[in-house]
């Protein structure tokens, strides 16, 4: 994204400039670096010695930087590479972070050989061992209520708003039964620390290492969840043979006692269940980002997300009712702008 200077007539930006000057009085004003699917913005600050920092601008009350700080500390303790925090103002929602550059794994893969990209993807899978070991005490639980709220985004935004075909009473009852079956099934899986959005756009490539970002919504939940986020990425369609290989890599690095109780075949089946839950949610989120927030670029990612959902459903005859229920509701042709 091209960088631009702050608008000094904007009240939030004025607060940002006061924060920056309190810590870096000699630095020039920061330039906008990027934004994401939330209300957060990121600014790049160039210091007088030539170093750079990233300012996270997370305006309260809608945004709260305290979970980011807590998860950063937990992940660091577990040995996961995450951005360093240099300064903070939790009341106003500002953080000064290590500048990791602009190269996400999603961007980095362009211009590299297939073998090199696949090796980097395997590195990302292997990093999940440390992520899973991260302390989960007092973390929110990815419980039935949370899982159901996420899946209901599919009905509320993708079905009712994007397709403009709300479910009738009978369809709603069917949906609720199937949704509850999915969320109940995910509760039976091995549980651990879940980043919750571990994919190619949330992994930065810096100095030949991968650094995880956007981890503030971490929970204790199903162990395959982050693997699904990575290998069934809504932005990259990884080859099926590679996915199968890396599922085995992930399973092999689980503790021996877990592998005894949780076979590779069981893990792959759990992977499919988690994929259904996640892609239902993501379809709803992408529709909401377009319709409510005017971020229409996410609509181009609906077809791959739908493809991933259908692939997972095809492995789960128990959910044939869901396959039937949503069969006519694939993504529309490109070009919708909400």
N, C-alpha and C positions, 0 to 999 in steps of 0.2 A: 504494500500500500504506500502511496506517495505520502511523505510527511508534510504536515502543515503546522503553522504557528497557532498558539491558542487565541481564542476569541476573548479579548479582555473585557467585553461587555457582558459576558456570561457569568452569573454569580458563582456557579460551581467551579468554573475555570479560575476565577479570581481567588477562591479558597485554595485551589491547587497551587497557584503561584505564591501565595503567602506561605504555604507549607514548604515549598521548594526553597524559597529564600531563607526560611528559618534554619535550614540545614546546609544549604549551598549558596551563600549570599553572593558569591562572585560568578556563579554559573549563568549563562544566558537562558532565556525561557525555553522550556521543553517543547518538542514537536510531537504531534500525535503519531503514534507508531501503528496501532491497530485497535480493533474492537472485537467483541465476540458475540455469541448468541444471547448474552445477558446484557445488563445495563452497564457493565464494566467497560472502561476505556484504558488504554495503555499509552503512556507518553515516554519518549526517549529524551533523556537529559544528558548533555555533553558537558563534562566537568572541565575545569580550567587546565587540568593536567592531560587532557585528551581522552581519559577514560569515559565510559558511558554507563548510565544506569537506566533502568525502566521504572517508571512510576505507575503503580496500579491505582486507578481511580475508581473506587467502588462506592458509589453514593448511597449512604443510609437514608431511610430505613430499609429500602428494598434490597440493598446489598450489605453484607456483614463480613468483614475481613478476618474476624477472629477464628472461624473454622479453617481458613487458609493457613493462618499462622500455626494453629495446633497441628494440622496435618503435615505441614512442612517440617515441624519438629519431630513428629513421629516417623515420617519417612526417612529423614536424615539419620535418625538413630538406628533405623533398620538397614542403612547402607544404600538407600535408593538415592540416585542423583536428582536433586531438585534445586530450584534457584535459591541462592542465599538471600536473606533479608537483612538490609542495612539500617533502615529507619522505618518507623511506623507511627501512625496516628489512628488508633482504633476508633476513636469517637467520630472523626471526620471521614474515615474510610480511605486513607492513603497509605501506601507502602512503597518503599524504595527497594527495588529488587536488582539482583544481578542481571546484567544484560546478556541474554543468551543468543542474540542475533535474531535473524528473521527466517532461518532455515528450519522448517519443520521436516519430519521424516517424509510427509506427503510431498513436499517440494523437492527434497534432497534426492529422491529416487530417480528423478528425471536426469538424464545424462550419465547414469551409472549402469553398469552391466547387470543383466538379470541375476547372475550369480552373486554379485556384490549386494544387490538389493535384498535378495533372499537371505543372505548371511546377516544383514542388518536386521531383518525381520525376526530371524531366529534369536538374535541378541535381545530384541524387545521381549520375546517370549521368555527367555531365560531370566530377564530382569523381574519377571512376575514371581519368581521364587522369593525374592527379597520383599516385594510388595505384600505377598501373602503372609509373610512372617511379621509384618508391622503390627505393633500393639493395637488391640481392638477394645481395650477396656473403656467403657462409657461411650463408645461410639453408637450412633443411631443404628437400629436394626433394620435391615432390609426385610421388614416383616410383611405379612399379608396385606395390611392396610396400605403400606407404601407401594408395594408392587401393584395392587389394584388401582390406586390413584394414577400411577404411571400408565397402566394399560387403558384406563378410561379416557386418556387423552386421545387415543385412537378413535374412540366412538364420538367424543365431543367435538373434535376438531377435524380429523381426517374424514370420518363418515358424515357427520351432521353438517359441517361447515364447508370443507373442501369439496365433497361430493354433493352436498345439499340434499342428502337422502337419509334423514334421521331414522334410526331403527324404530319400528312399531313396538307395541307392548310384547308381542310374542318373540320378536327378534331380541329385544332387550333382555328378556328372561333367559333366552338361550345364551346370549353373550355373557351374562353374569355367571351362569353355571360354568361355562368354559373358562372364563377369566379366573374364577375361584379355584378351578382345578389346576390351572397353571401356577398360581401363586402358592397353593398348598404344596404342589410338587417341588417347587424351588426351595421350600423350607426344609425338605428332607435331605438336601444335598450337603456335603461337607461345607463348612462355613469358614470365612476368614476375612481379612481386610480386603475391601473392594474399592479401587480407585473410582470406578463408576463411569469413566469416560476415557478409557485408555485406548487411544487409536492414533492413527498416523498424523493427525493435526494437533495432537496434544503431546507429542514427543519431539523435542528439539534436538537437532544434531549439532553438537558443538565440540570442537577439538577431538573429533573422532569418538565421541561418547554420546549416549542418549540421555536426555534429561526430561523427566516427567513434569508436566505443568497441569493446571486446571484440576487440581485434586481436592478442592475444598469441600466437595459434596460426598466424600468418602463415607462408607458405611461398613458394618459387618454383614456379609451376605454370602450368596452362593459362590464357591471357589471358582467355578468356570467363567464367572461373569466377565472379568477383564480379558480373558482369553477370547471370548466371543466378541467383545468390543474391538479387539485388535484384528482377529482373523476374519470376521464378518463386518469389516469396516464399511460404513455407508459411502465412503469416498473412493475405495479401491476394491476391485474384485479379484482377490488373490486366487491363483489356480487351485483346484480342488486337491490335486496331489500334494501340493505344498501345505495346504491346510491340514490334511491328514497326517503328514509327517510331523508338523509342529504341534498338533494335538498330542502325539506320542512323546515329543520332547518335553512338553509341559507336564505330562503325567509322570514321566521318568524322574523328574526332579522333585516330585512330591515325596514326603517322608515315607520310608518303607512300611511303617504300620498303616499309613493311610492307603498305600497301594494294595496292601493285602485285603483291605475292606472295600476298596473302590477300584474295580478293574478298569483297564483301558476302555473296554466296551461300555461299561457303565458310565465312565466319564464322557465318552462321545455321545451317549444318549442324553445325559444331563446337559451337555453342550447344546444340543438341539432344543431342549426345553427352554433353556435360558435365551437362546436366539429368538424364539417366538416371543417371549416376554419383551425383550429389548427392542425388537424391530417394530412391534406394535406401538410401543412408546415413542420410538423415533419418528415413525410416520406421523403420529399425532403432533409431536413437537415441530417437525418441519412444516406441517400445515399451519400450525399456530404462528410460527415465526413469520410466515408469509401473510396470513390473513390479519392477525392482530398487530404485528410489529413492522409490517412492510418490508421484511427481509426476504424478498422473493427468490433470491439466489438458491435458497435451500430446496426449492421445488425441483431443480434438476437432479437432486440426489434421491428423490422419491423412487424412481424405477429400480435402482440397485438395491435400495432398502427393501422394496417389495419383493424383488428376486430372492434376497436372502431369507425373507420370511417364508416364501413359498418352498424354498429348499429345505428349511427346517421342518415345516409342516409335513412335507412328503416323507420324512423319516419317522413321523409320529402318528400311527394309525389311530391312537387314542384321541387325537384332536381332529379327526375327519369332519366332525360337526363344525368346527371353526373354519376349516378349509372351504366347506360348502357355504357357510354363512357369508363369507367375505369374497367369494369367487368373482362376483361381477364388479368388484370395487377396486380394481387396479388403478394405478396412476393415470391421469388424463394425459393427452398429448402435451408436449412442451409448449410453453407460451402463456400459461395462466399467470396472471398477476394479481390474483386475489380480488 
